[in-house]
Amino acid sequence: MKRNQHLIELIDSIKKTEDMISLHKTNNTSSLMSSQYEALKARQISELIGGLSMPPYQSVESISVVIHILSKFYPNMPEGVVKLKELKELEDAI
């Protein structure tokens, strides 16, 4: 359960990072700071999804949790976000 605790702490960190993003956007502070927190959030979510994609979590249930994570932390993901050629090829393959 040590791994589960790490993932829960990671979720808490993501929530705090979102608070910082919101703070910088609300106060119209440096877009650089907001961008840095957005990049941190992406890394944190990637780590969280990576943790869910390995045993013992690797299952249809963990995919459901990943979908929940994405809808929670990226609720209004616009179309056409993918620009990187390699990722675009994967998206097109889907």
Protein Blocks (a to p, Z undefined) as FASTA:
>chain_A
ZZmmmmmmmmmmmmmmmmmmmmmmmnopafklmmmmmmmmmmmmmmmmmmmmpcfklcfk
lmmmmmmmmmmmmmmacehkamblklmmmmmmZZ
